[in-house]
């Protein structure tokens, strides 16, 4: 039993992730079930405001959408417009 708990307690690690924003972008891609575009999420995690990304992520997860990646990108665009960003 202890072995099972120990294996589940280990967080998933990626040896190529060295920065916090890389980890955040990778986890974002996994949560949105869009790992094919993980480099896009990593770039967004580096360059975008984190609160904006979190708001978009919460919106998408609460919406329970089929294409989470597309809905996330749409929501980010809408939040940028609202905040006066590009």
C-alpha positions in Angstrom: 0.0 0.0 0.0 2.8 2.4 0.9 4.3 2.0 -2.5 1.0 2.9 -4.3 0.7 6.1 -2.2 4.3 7.0 -2.8 3.9 6.6 -6.6 0.8 8.8 -6.7 2.3 11.5 -4.5 5.1 12.1 -6.9 4.4 15.1 -9.1 4.8 14.6 -12.9 8.2 16.0 -13.8 9.5 17.0 -17.2 13.3 17.1 -17.4 13.2 19.8 -20.1 11.3 22.3 -17.9 13.7 24.5 -16.0 11.7 27.7 -15.5 8.5 28.4 -13.6 6.7 29.8 -16.6 7.6 26.7 -18.6 6.0 24.6 -16.0 2.9 26.8 -15.8 2.5 26.7 -19.6 2.9 22.9 -19.7 0.3 22.5 -16.9 -2.0 24.9 -18.7 -1.8 22.8 -21.9 -2.5 19.6 -19.9 -5.5 21.2 -18.1 -7.0 22.4 -21.4 -6.3 19.0 -22.9 -4.3 20.6 -25.7 -0.8 19.2 -25.4 -0.3 19.5 -29.2 0.0 23.3 -28.6 2.0 23.3 -25.4 4.7 25.5 -26.9 2.1 28.2 -27.5 0.9 28.0 -23.8 4.5 28.1 -22.6 5.1 31.3 -24.7 1.9 32.8 -23.4 2.9 32.0 -19.8 6.1 33.8 -20.3 4.7 36.9 -22.0 1.1 37.3 -20.9 -0.3 38.6 -17.6 -0.8 35.6 -15.3 -4.2 36.9 -14.0 -5.5 37.2 -17.5 -4.5 33.6 -18.2 -6.0 32.3 -15.0 -9.3 34.1 -15.7 -9.5 32.6 -19.2 -8.6 29.1 -17.8 -11.3 29.3 -15.2 -13.9 30.4 -17.8 -13.0 27.5 -20.1 -13.0 24.9 -17.4 -16.3 26.1 -16.0 -17.8 26.1 -19.5 -17.0 22.4 -20.0 -16.3 23.0 -23.7 -15.3 20.4 -26.3 -12.5 22.5 -27.8 -11.0 24.0 -24.8 -7.9 25.4 -26.6 -10.0 27.5 -29.1 -12.3 28.8 -26.3 -9.3 29.7 -24.2 -7.7 31.7 -27.0 -11.0 33.5 -27.7 -11.4 34.4 -24.0 -7.8 35.7 -23.8 -8.5 37.9 -26.8 -11.7 39.2 -25.2 -9.9 39.9 -21.9 -7.2 41.7 -23.8 -9.7 44.0 -25.5 -11.5 44.6 -22.2 -8.2 45.5 -20.4 -7.1 47.8 -23.2 -4.3 45.6 -24.3 -3.4 44.7 -27.9 
